[in-house]
Amino acid sequence: MIRTTLYLDKAEMETICNQLDLPIVPPLGQITIPESMDEMLQLAEGKSQLNPQAEREGLVWVFGSGEDRISFKTISNKFLAKYGD
């Protein structure tokens, strides 16, 4: 049972994942937030960094760190068309 939640800084999270031999999603780098949702959805589409033969599920956007962290996910329409219900 999970009793407590907290957000770690990215470096701390990577260290713990490496110690536990847990893979992490590879970062694509810093991207400026697009002006429109259509542009954001276009960026969500592309090949997976983990499996270049597969379309990626989408992009996770992360701003800030610790308790001031804000994150959300843009899901690729191609991914939804194939796997969504």
MARKEKE-786562 format. One record per atom (N, C-alpha, C, O): residue number from 1; residue in three letters; atom name; x, y, z. Coordinates in pm, 1 decimal. Layout:
<rs>
+-----+------+------+----------+----------+----------+
: pos : code : site :        x :        y :        z :
+-----+------+------+----------+----------+----------+
: NUM :  ALA :   CA :        X :        Y :        Z :
...
+-----+------+------+----------+----------+----------+
</rs>
This chain:
<rs>
+-----+------+------+----------+----------+----------+
: pos : code : site :        x :        y :        z :
+-----+------+------+----------+----------+----------+
:   1 :  MET :    N :     84.2 :   -117.2 :      0.0 :
:   1 :  MET :   CA :      0.0 :      0.0 :      0.0 :
:   1 :  MET :    C :     89.5 :    124.6 :      0.0 :
:   1 :  MET :    O :    185.8 :    132.0 :     76.3 :
:   2 :  ILE :    N :     57.8 :    221.0 :    -84.6 :
:   2 :  ILE :   CA :    131.4 :    347.6 :    -87.9 :
:   2 :  ILE :    C :     73.7 :    438.8 :     20.0 :
:   2 :  ILE :    O :    -46.1 :    466.9 :     22.1 :
:   3 :  ARG :    N :    161.1 :    484.3 :    108.9 :
:   3 :  ARG :   CA :    116.2 :    570.0 :    218.6 :
:   3 :  ARG :    C :    159.6 :    715.6 :    200.5 :
:   3 :  ARG :    O :     98.7 :    807.0 :    256.0 :
:   4 :  THR :    N :    263.6 :    735.3 :    123.7 :
:   4 :  THR :   CA :    318.5 :    870.0 :    106.5 :
:   4 :  THR :    C :    357.2 :    890.0 :    -39.4 :
:   4 :  THR :    O :    403.5 :    796.5 :   -104.7 :
:   5 :  THR :    N :    339.1 :   1008.2 :    -89.6 :
:   5 :  THR :   CA :    386.8 :   1041.4 :   -223.8 :
:   5 :  THR :    C :    477.6 :   1162.2 :   -214.7 :
:   5 :  THR :    O :    460.5 :   1248.0 :   -128.1 :
:   6 :  LEU :    N :    574.2 :   1168.0 :   -304.7 :
:   6 :  LEU :   CA :    658.6 :   1285.3 :   -316.5 :
:   6 :  LEU :    C :    723.3 :   1283.9 :   -453.1 :
:   6 :  LEU :    O :    738.9 :   1178.6 :   -515.0 :
:   7 :  TYR :    N :    760.6 :   1401.1 :   -499.3 :
:   7 :  TYR :   CA :    828.3 :   1414.1 :   -627.1 :
:   7 :  TYR :    C :    976.7 :   1432.1 :   -601.6 :
:   7 :  TYR :    O :   1017.0 :   1509.4 :   -514.8 :
:   8 :  LEU :    N :   1057.1 :   1360.5 :   -677.4 :
:   8 :  LEU :   CA :   1201.4 :   1373.2 :   -669.4 :
:   8 :  LEU :    C :   1250.7 :   1461.6 :   -782.8 :
:   8 :  LEU :    O :   1186.4 :   1472.0 :   -887.3 :
:   9 :  ASP :    N :   1363.9 :   1524.5 :   -761.5 :
:   9 :  ASP :   CA :   1429.1 :   1592.7 :   -872.7 :
:   9 :  ASP :    C :   1469.4 :   1486.5 :   -974.2 :
:   9 :  ASP :    O :   1488.3 :   1370.0 :   -939.3 :
:  10 :  LYS :    N :   1482.1 :   1527.2 :  -1098.7 :
:  10 :  LYS :   CA :   1510.5 :   1432.3 :  -1206.1 :
:  10 :  LYS :    C :   1636.6 :   1350.7 :  -1178.7 :
:  10 :  LYS :    O :   1637.4 :   1229.6 :  -1200.7 :
:  11 :  ALA :    N :   1742.7 :   1415.1 :  -1131.1 :
:  11 :  ALA :   CA :   1868.8 :   1344.8 :  -1104.3 :
:  11 :  ALA :    C :   1850.0 :   1237.9 :   -996.7 :
:  11 :  ALA :    O :   1904.4 :   1128.1 :  -1008.8 :
:  12 :  GLU :    N :   1773.4 :   1268.7 :   -891.5 :
:  12 :  GLU :   CA :   1746.5 :   1171.4 :   -785.7 :
:  12 :  GLU :    C :   1666.5 :   1053.7 :   -839.6 :
:  12 :  GLU :    O :   1695.7 :    938.4 :   -808.1 :
:  13 :  MET :    N :   1566.4 :   1082.8 :   -920.2 :
:  13 :  MET :   CA :   1483.2 :    977.9 :   -979.3 :
:  13 :  MET :    C :   1568.6 :    886.6 :  -1067.7 :
:  13 :  MET :    O :   1554.6 :    764.4 :  -1062.1 :
:  14 :  GLU :    N :   1656.6 :    945.1 :  -1148.8 :
:  14 :  GLU :   CA :   1741.6 :    864.9 :  -1236.7 :
:  14 :  GLU :    C :   1836.3 :    776.7 :  -1155.9 :
:  14 :  GLU :    O :   1858.6 :    661.2 :  -1192.0 :
:  15 :  THR :    N :   1892.1 :    829.6 :  -1047.2 :
:  15 :  THR :   CA :   1981.8 :    751.6 :   -961.2 :
:  15 :  THR :    C :   1909.5 :    631.4 :   -902.5 :
:  15 :  THR :    O :   1961.3 :    519.8 :   -905.8 :
:  16 :  ILE :    N :   1790.2 :    653.6 :   -848.9 :
:  16 :  ILE :   CA :   1712.9 :    543.8 :   -789.0 :
:  16 :  ILE :    C :   1675.1 :    440.8 :   -895.1 :
:  16 :  ILE :    O :   1686.2 :    320.6 :   -871.0 :
:  17 :  CYS :    N :   1630.6 :    486.4 :  -1012.2 :
:  17 :  CYS :   CA :   1594.3 :    392.8 :  -1119.6 :
:  17 :  CYS :    C :   1715.1 :    310.1 :  -1162.3 :
:  17 :  CYS :    O :   1702.5 :    190.1 :  -1186.6 :
:  18 :  ASN :    N :   1832.8 :    373.6 :  -1171.7 :
:  18 :  ASN :   CA :   1954.1 :    299.4 :  -1207.6 :
:  18 :  ASN :    C :   1988.4 :    195.8 :  -1101.5 :
:  18 :  ASN :    O :   2026.3 :     83.6 :  -1135.2 :
:  19 :  GLN :    N :   1975.9 :    231.4 :   -973.5 :
:  19 :  GLN :   CA :   2004.8 :    137.9 :   -864.2 :
:  19 :  GLN :    C :   1910.7 :     17.9 :   -866.1 :
:  19 :  GLN :    O :   1951.0 :    -94.0 :   -834.5 :
:  20 :  LEU :    N :   1785.3 :     41.9 :   -903.3 :
:  20 :  LEU :   CA :   1685.3 :    -65.1 :   -907.2 :
:  20 :  LEU :    C :   1675.4 :   -132.3 :  -1043.5 :
:  20 :  LEU :    O :   1592.0 :   -220.4 :  -1064.5 :
:  21 :  ASP :    N :   1762.2 :    -89.4 :  -1136.9 :
:  21 :  ASP :   CA :   1763.0 :   -141.7 :  -1273.6 :
:  21 :  ASP :    C :   1627.4 :   -124.6 :  -1341.9 :
:  21 :  ASP :    O :   1579.2 :   -214.6 :  -1410.7 :
:  22 :  LEU :    N :   1566.3 :     -6.6 :  -1321.5 :
:  22 :  LEU :   CA :   1439.4 :     27.7 :  -1385.0 :
:  22 :  LEU :    C :   1465.6 :    120.9 :  -1502.7 :
:  22 :  LEU :    O :   1532.6 :    222.8 :  -1486.0 :
:  23 :  PRO :    N :   1414.8 :     88.4 :  -1620.3 :
:  23 :  PRO :   CA :   1435.4 :    178.3 :  -1734.7 :
:  23 :  PRO :    C :   1352.4 :    306.1 :  -1717.7 :
:  23 :  PRO :    O :   1245.4 :    304.2 :  -1656.7 :
:  24 :  ILE :    N :   1402.8 :    415.5 :  -1771.8 :
:  24 :  ILE :   CA :   1327.8 :    540.6 :  -1772.6 :
:  24 :  ILE :    C :   1302.2 :    580.6 :  -1917.5 :
:  24 :  ILE :    O :   1376.3 :    541.6 :  -2007.7 :
:  25 :  VAL :    N :   1198.6 :    657.2 :  -1938.3 :
:  25 :  VAL :   CA :   1168.0 :    706.0 :  -2071.8 :
:  25 :  VAL :    C :   1275.5 :    806.9 :  -2111.0 :
:  25 :  VAL :    O :   1303.1 :    899.8 :  -2035.2 :
:  26 :  PRO :    N :   1335.8 :    790.1 :  -2226.9 :
:  26 :  PRO :   CA :   1442.3 :    882.9 :  -2265.5 :
:  26 :  PRO :    C :   1387.3 :   1022.8 :  -2294.2 :
:  26 :  PRO :    O :   1287.6 :   1036.8 :  -2365.0 :
:  27 :  PRO :    N :   1451.4 :   1125.6 :  -2239.8 :
:  27 :  PRO :   CA :   1406.2 :   1262.2 :  -2268.1 :
:  27 :  PRO :    C :   1438.8 :   1301.1 :  -2411.9 :
:  27 :  PRO :    O :   1542.2 :   1261.8 :  -2465.8 :
:  28 :  LEU :    N :   1351.0 :   1377.6 :  -2472.4 :
:  28 :  LEU :   CA :   1374.3 :   1427.0 :  -2608.2 :
:  28 :  LEU :    C :   1444.7 :   1561.2 :  -2607.3 :
:  28 :  LEU :    O :   1482.5 :   1612.6 :  -2712.6 :
:  29 :  GLY :    N :   1462.4 :   1618.2 :  -2489.3 :
:  29 :  GLY :   CA :   1527.6 :   1747.8 :  -2478.3 :
:  29 :  GLY :    C :   1428.0 :   1855.7 :  -2443.2 :
:  29 :  GLY :    O :   1313.2 :   1827.8 :  -2408.6 :
:  30 :  GLN :    N :   1473.0 :   1978.2 :  -2452.5 :
:  30 :  GLN :   CA :   1385.8 :   2090.5 :  -2421.2 :
:  30 :  GLN :    C :   1312.3 :   2134.0 :  -2547.1 :
:  30 :  GLN :    O :   1372.3 :   2155.7 :  -2652.4 :
:  31 :  ILE :    N :   1180.3 :   2146.2 :  -2533.1 :
:  31 :  ILE :   CA :   1094.7 :   2185.0 :  -2645.0 :
:  31 :  ILE :    C :   1008.7 :   2301.6 :  -2599.1 :
:  31 :  ILE :    O :    952.8 :   2299.2 :  -2489.4 :
:  32 :  THR :    N :    998.4 :   2402.6 :  -2682.4 :
:  32 :  THR :   CA :    910.6 :   2515.1 :  -2652.2 :
:  32 :  THR :    C :    765.6 :   2471.7 :  -2671.4 :
:  32 :  THR :    O :    732.5 :   2405.2 :  -2769.6 :
:  33 :  ILE :    N :    680.5 :   2509.3 :  -2578.0 :
:  33 :  ILE :   CA :    538.9 :   2473.4 :  -2589.9 :
:  33 :  ILE :    C :    481.0 :   2541.9 :  -2712.9 :
:  33 :  ILE :    O :    493.5 :   2663.4 :  -2728.7 :
:  34 :  PRO :    N :    417.4 :   2463.6 :  -2800.2 :
:  34 :  PRO :   CA :    357.8 :   2520.7 :  -2921.3 :
:  34 :  PRO :    C :    243.3 :   2617.3 :  -2889.9 :
:  34 :  PRO :    O :    187.9 :   2617.6 :  -2779.9 :
:  35 :  GLU :    N :    210.4 :   2697.5 :  -2987.9 :
:  35 :  GLU :   CA :    103.9 :   2797.0 :  -2975.7 :
:  35 :  GLU :    C :    -35.4 :   2734.3 :  -2973.5 :
:  35 :  GLU :    O :   -127.6 :   2788.9 :  -2912.8 :
:  36 :  SER :    N :    -50.3 :   2618.9 :  -3040.3 :
:  36 :  SER :   CA :   -184.3 :   2559.6 :  -3051.2 :
:  36 :  SER :    C :   -183.0 :   2412.5 :  -3011.6 :
:  36 :  SER :    O :    -78.0 :   2348.2 :  -3009.1 :
:  37 :  MET :    N :   -301.1 :   2360.7 :  -2981.0 :
:  37 :  MET :   CA :   -315.2 :   2218.8 :  -2948.4 :
:  37 :  MET :    C :   -281.8 :   2132.7 :  -3070.1 :
:  37 :  MET :    O :   -223.5 :   2025.3 :  -3055.1 :
:  38 :  ASP :    N :   -317.9 :   2178.2 :  -3190.5 :
:  38 :  ASP :   CA :   -285.6 :   2102.0 :  -3311.2 :
:  38 :  ASP :    C :   -135.1 :   2083.2 :  -3325.1 :
:  38 :  ASP :    O :    -88.9 :   1973.9 :  -3357.9 :
:  39 :  GLU :    N :    -58.3 :   2189.3 :  -3300.4 :
:  39 :  GLU :   CA :     87.9 :   2179.7 :  -3307.8 :
:  39 :  GLU :    C :    141.5 :   2085.9 :  -3199.5 :
:  39 :  GLU :    O :    235.4 :   2010.0 :  -3224.1 :
:  40 :  MET :    N :     82.7 :   2090.8 :  -3080.9 :
:  40 :  MET :   CA :    124.9 :   2004.4 :  -2971.9 :
:  40 :  MET :    C :     99.0 :   1857.7 :  -3007.1 :
:  40 :  MET :    O :    181.6 :   1771.0 :  -2978.5 :
:  41 :  LEU :    N :    -15.5 :   1830.7 :  -3069.1 :
:  41 :  LEU :   CA :    -48.1 :   1695.1 :  -3110.6 :
:  41 :  LEU :    C :     45.1 :   1646.2 :  -3220.9 :
:  41 :  LEU :    O :     80.2 :   1528.2 :  -3224.6 :
:  42 :  GLN :    N :     85.2 :   1735.0 :  -3309.9 :
:  42 :  GLN :   CA :    180.6 :   1696.8 :  -3415.1 :
:  42 :  GLN :    C :    314.9 :   1656.7 :  -3353.8 :
:  42 :  GLN :    O :    377.2 :   1560.3 :  -3398.3 :
:  43 :  LEU :    N :    359.5 :   1730.7 :  -3251.7 :
:  43 :  LEU :   CA :    485.4 :   1697.0 :  -3184.8 :
:  43 :  LEU :    C :    476.4 :   1562.5 :  -3112.2 :
:  43 :  LEU :    O :    577.1 :   1493.2 :  -3097.0 :
:  44 :  ALA :    N :    356.3 :   1525.8 :  -3067.6 :
:  44 :  ALA :   CA :    339.1 :   1399.9 :  -2994.5 :
:  44 :  ALA :    C :    358.5 :   1278.5 :  -3084.6 :
:  44 :  ALA :    O :    384.5 :   1168.6 :  -3035.8 :
:  45 :  GLU :    N :    346.2 :   1297.5 :  -3215.4 :
:  45 :  GLU :   CA :    360.9 :   1186.5 :  -3308.1 :
:  45 :  GLU :    C :    506.5 :   1169.8 :  -3349.0 :
:  45 :  GLU :    O :    580.8 :   1267.2 :  -3360.8 :
:  46 :  GLY :    N :    545.3 :   1047.0 :  -3369.9 :
:  46 :  GLY :   CA :    681.5 :   1016.2 :  -3411.8 :
:  46 :  GLY :    C :    717.8 :    876.0 :  -3367.7 :
:  46 :  GLY :    O :    637.6 :    806.3 :  -3305.6 :
:  47 :  LYS :    N :    837.3 :    836.1 :  -3399.5 :
:  47 :  LYS :   CA :    883.9 :    702.8 :  -3363.7 :
:  47 :  LYS :    C :    930.3 :    700.1 :  -3218.6 :
:  47 :  LYS :    O :    982.9 :    798.7 :  -3167.1 :
:  48 :  SER :    N :    910.5 :    588.2 :  -3154.8 :
:  48 :  SER :   CA :    953.6 :    566.6 :  -3017.2 :
:  48 :  SER :    C :   1105.9 :    570.2 :  -3008.6 :
:  48 :  SER :    O :   1174.4 :    520.2 :  -3097.8 :
:  49 :  GLN :    N :   1158.1 :    628.4 :  -2903.0 :
:  49 :  GLN :   CA :   1302.3 :    626.4 :  -2879.5 :
:  49 :  GLN :    C :   1346.3 :    488.7 :  -2829.5 :
:  49 :  GLN :    O :   1462.5 :    451.4 :  -2845.6 :
:  50 :  LEU :    N :   1254.4 :    413.0 :  -2769.1 :
:  50 :  LEU :   CA :   1287.2 :    279.8 :  -2717.9 :
:  50 :  LEU :    C :   1274.6 :    171.8 :  -2824.3 :
:  50 :  LEU :    O :   1348.2 :     73.2 :  -2822.3 :
:  51 :  ASN :    N :   1180.4 :    190.5 :  -2917.9 :
:  51 :  ASN :   CA :   1158.8 :     94.5 :  -3025.7 :
:  51 :  ASN :    C :   1130.2 :    171.4 :  -3153.6 :
:  51 :  ASN :    O :   1015.0 :    205.6 :  -3180.1 :
:  52 :  PRO :    N :   1233.0 :    199.5 :  -3233.8 :
:  52 :  PRO :   CA :   1216.0 :    281.4 :  -3353.9 :
:  52 :  PRO :    C :   1119.0 :    225.4 :  -3458.5 :
:  52 :  PRO :    O :   1081.5 :    296.2 :  -3551.9 :
:  53 :  GLN :    N :   1078.2 :     98.7 :  -3443.5 :
:  53 :  GLN :   CA :    979.1 :     42.1 :  -3536.1 :
:  53 :  GLN :    C :    837.2 :     77.1 :  -3493.9 :
:  53 :  GLN :    O :    743.1 :     53.5 :  -3569.8 :
:  54 :  ALA :    N :    819.8 :    132.9 :  -3374.6 :
:  54 :  ALA :   CA :    686.1 :    161.5 :  -3321.5 :
:  54 :  ALA :    C :    663.0 :    311.7 :  -3310.3 :
:  54 :  ALA :    O :    755.8 :    389.8 :  -3289.6 :
:  55 :  GLU :    N :    536.0 :    349.5 :  -3324.8 :
:  55 :  GLU :   CA :    498.9 :    489.5 :  -3300.1 :
:  55 :  GLU :    C :    502.6 :    514.3 :  -3149.6 :
:  55 :  GLU :    O :    466.2 :    427.1 :  -3070.7 :
:  56 :  ARG :    N :    546.7 :    633.6 :  -3110.3 :
:  56 :  ARG :   CA :    546.4 :    662.2 :  -2967.1 :
:  56 :  ARG :    C :    404.4 :    692.0 :  -2920.2 :
:  56 :  ARG :    O :    317.7 :    731.6 :  -2998.1 :
:  57 :  GLU :    N :    383.9 :    672.0 :  -2792.1 :
:  57 :  GLU :   CA :    252.8 :    693.6 :  -2731.8 :
:  57 :  GLU :    C :    220.4 :    842.0 :  -2723.5 :
:  57 :  GLU :    O :    104.3 :    881.3 :  -2734.6 :
:  58 :  GLY :    N :    320.8 :    922.9 :  -2704.4 :
:  58 :  GLY :   CA :    300.4 :   1067.4 :  -2693.3 :
:  58 :  GLY :    C :    419.0 :   1133.2 :  -2627.0 :
:  58 :  GLY :    O :    529.7 :   1079.4 :  -2628.3 :
:  59 :  LEU :    N :    396.1 :   1250.1 :  -2568.9 :
:  59 :  LEU :   CA :    501.1 :   1324.8 :  -2499.4 :
:  59 :  LEU :    C :    453.8 :   1359.9 :  -2359.2 :
:  59 :  LEU :    O :    336.6 :   1390.8 :  -2337.5 :
:  60 :  VAL :    N :    546.0 :   1354.7 :  -2265.2 :
:  60 :  VAL :   CA :    519.4 :   1402.1 :  -2130.0 :
:  60 :  VAL :    C :    591.9 :   1536.1 :  -2115.6 :
:  60 :  VAL :    O :    711.4 :   1547.0 :  -2143.2 :
:  61 :  TRP :    N :    518.6 :   1635.8 :  -2072.6 :
:  61 :  TRP :   CA :    572.8 :   1770.1 :  -2053.1 :
:  61 :  TRP :    C :    592.4 :   1791.2 :  -1903.6 :
:  61 :  TRP :    O :    501.2 :   1765.5 :  -1825.0 :
:  62 :  VAL :    N :    709.3 :   1837.4 :  -1864.0 :
:  62 :  VAL :   CA :    739.4 :   1858.4 :  -1722.3 :
:  62 :  VAL :    C :    798.0 :   1997.6 :  -1705.7 :
:  62 :  VAL :    O :    890.3 :   2037.1 :  -1777.0 :
:  63 :  PHE :    N :    742.5 :   2070.7 :  -1610.5 :
:  63 :  PHE :   CA :    788.5 :   2206.2 :  -1580.5 :
:  63 :  PHE :    C :    814.7 :   2216.5 :  -1431.2 :
:  63 :  PHE :    O :    734.0 :   2170.4 :  -1350.5 :
:  64 :  GLY :    N :    926.3 :   2276.3 :  -1394.3 :
:  64 :  GLY :   CA :    958.3 :   2293.6 :  -1253.8 :
:  64 :  GLY :    C :   1011.0 :   2165.5 :  -1192.8 :
:  64 :  GLY :    O :   1041.4 :   2069.5 :  -1263.6 :
:  65 :  SER :    N :   1021.6 :   2164.6 :  -1059.9 :
:  65 :  SER :   CA :   1070.3 :   2046.4 :   -989.4 :
:  65 :  SER :    C :   1011.6 :   2044.1 :   -848.9 :
:  65 :  SER :    O :    954.1 :   2141.9 :   -801.2 :
:  66 :  GLY :    N :   1028.2 :   1929.0 :   -784.5 :
:  66 :  GLY :   CA :    978.7 :   1913.9 :   -648.7 :
:  66 :  GLY :    C :    828.7 :   1935.8 :   -640.9 :
:  66 :  GLY :    O :    754.4 :   1894.5 :   -730.0 :
:  67 :  GLU :    N :    784.7 :   2000.5 :   -535.0 :
:  67 :  GLU :   CA :    641.6 :   2022.9 :   -515.0 :
:  67 :  GLU :    C :    584.9 :   2128.9 :   -609.1 :
:  67 :  GLU :    O :    463.1 :   2141.0 :   -621.9 :
:  68 :  ASP :    N :    671.9 :   2205.9 :   -675.4 :
:  68 :  ASP :   CA :    627.6 :   2306.1 :   -772.1 :
:  68 :  ASP :    C :    618.2 :   2248.4 :   -912.5 :
:  68 :  ASP :    O :    593.3 :   2321.6 :  -1008.3 :
:  69 :  ARG :    N :    637.7 :   2120.3 :   -924.9 :
:  69 :  ARG :   CA :    639.4 :   2052.9 :  -1054.4 :
:  69 :  ARG :    C :    499.1 :   2045.8 :  -1113.6 :
:  69 :  ARG :    O :    401.5 :   2018.8 :  -1043.6 :
:  70 :  ILE :    N :    491.4 :   2070.7 :  -1243.8 :
:  70 :  ILE :   CA :    366.9 :   2055.0 :  -1319.7 :
:  70 :  ILE :    C :    400.8 :   1963.0 :  -1436.7 :
:  70 :  ILE :    O :    502.2 :   1982.0 :  -1504.0 :
:  71 :  SER :    N :    316.0 :   1863.8 :  -1460.5 :
:  71 :  SER :   CA :    339.9 :   1775.7 :  -1574.7 :
:  71 :  SER :    C :    206.9 :   1734.1 :  -1636.2 :
:  71 :  SER :    O :    104.3 :   1726.9 :  -1568.7 :
:  72 :  PHE :    N :    211.9 :   1707.0 :  -1765.9 :
:  72 :  PHE :   CA :     95.3 :   1654.3 :  -1836.8 :
:  72 :  PHE :    C :    143.5 :   1579.0 :  -1959.2 :
:  72 :  PHE :    O :    259.2 :   1591.4 :  -1999.5 :
:  73 :  LYS :    N :     55.1 :   1501.7 :  -2017.3 :
:  73 :  LYS :   CA :     90.3 :   1419.0 :  -2131.5 :
:  73 :  LYS :    C :      4.4 :   1454.5 :  -2251.8 :
:  73 :  LYS :    O :   -116.4 :   1474.5 :  -2240.0 :
:  74 :  THR :    N :     68.7 :   1461.9 :  -2367.6 :
:  74 :  THR :   CA :     -0.5 :   1476.7 :  -2494.7 :
:  74 :  THR :    C :      5.1 :   1340.1 :  -2562.7 :
:  74 :  THR :    O :    113.6 :   1291.3 :  -2594.3 :
:  75 :  ILE :    N :   -109.3 :   1278.6 :  -2585.2 :
:  75 :  ILE :   CA :   -113.4 :   1145.5 :  -2645.0 :
:  75 :  ILE :    C :   -129.3 :   1158.7 :  -2796.3 :
:  75 :  ILE :    O :   -213.0 :   1234.4 :  -2845.3 :
:  76 :  SER :    N :    -47.8 :   1084.1 :  -2868.3 :
:  76 :  SER :   CA :    -49.0 :   1084.9 :  -3014.5 :
:  76 :  SER :    C :   -182.2 :   1032.8 :  -3068.0 :
:  76 :  SER :    O :   -231.8 :    930.0 :  -3021.9 :
:  77 :  ASN :    N :   -239.3 :   1102.9 :  -3164.2 :
:  77 :  ASN :   CA :   -363.2 :   1056.1 :  -3228.6 :
:  77 :  ASN :    C :   -341.3 :    925.0 :  -3303.2 :
:  77 :  ASN :    O :   -431.4 :    841.3 :  -3308.5 :
:  78 :  LYS :    N :   -221.4 :    906.0 :  -3361.5 :
:  78 :  LYS :   CA :   -191.3 :    779.1 :  -3429.6 :
:  78 :  LYS :    C :   -193.1 :    663.9 :  -3329.8 :
:  78 :  LYS :    O :   -243.9 :    555.9 :  -3359.6 :
:  79 :  PHE :    N :   -137.6 :    687.6 :  -3211.7 :
:  79 :  PHE :   CA :   -137.3 :    585.1 :  -3107.9 :
:  79 :  PHE :    C :   -280.5 :    554.2 :  -3064.7 :
:  79 :  PHE :    O :   -318.2 :    437.7 :  -3052.2 :
:  80 :  LEU :    N :   -360.6 :    659.7 :  -3041.9 :
:  80 :  LEU :   CA :   -499.8 :    640.1 :  -3001.0 :
:  80 :  LEU :    C :   -579.8 :    564.7 :  -3106.2 :
:  80 :  LEU :    O :   -661.0 :    478.3 :  -3073.1 :
:  81 :  ALA :    N :   -556.7 :    597.4 :  -3233.8 :
:  81 :  ALA :   CA :   -630.5 :    530.5 :  -3341.5 :
:  81 :  ALA :    C :   -600.0 :    380.1 :  -3344.0 :
:  81 :  ALA :    O :   -686.5 :    299.2 :  -3377.6 :
:  82 :  LYS :    N :   -477.4 :    344.0 :  -3308.3 :
:  82 :  LYS :   CA :   -439.4 :    203.3 :  -3312.3 :
:  82 :  LYS :    C :   -475.5 :    128.4 :  -3184.7 :
:  82 :  LYS :    O :   -519.4 :     13.6 :  -3190.6 :
:  83 :  TYR :    N :   -456.9 :    193.4 :  -3067.8 :
:  83 :  TYR :   CA :   -472.8 :    122.8 :  -2940.6 :
:  83 :  TYR :    C :   -586.0 :    173.4 :  -2852.8 :
:  83 :  TYR :    O :   -621.8 :    107.5 :  -2755.1 :
:  84 :  GLY :    N :   -643.4 :    289.6 :  -2885.3 :
:  84 :  GLY :   CA :   -748.1 :    345.5 :  -2801.3 :
:  84 :  GLY :    C :   -879.3 :    271.0 :  -2815.3 :
:  84 :  GLY :    O :   -904.0 :    200.8 :  -2913.4 :
:  85 :  ASP :    N :   -960.4 :    288.4 :  -2716.1 :
:  85 :  ASP :   CA :  -1092.8 :    224.1 :  -2720.9 :
:  85 :  ASP :    C :  -1199.2 :    328.3 :  -2747.9 :
:  85 :  ASP :    O :  -1317.4 :    295.1 :  -2755.9 :
+-----+------+------+----------+----------+----------+
</rs>
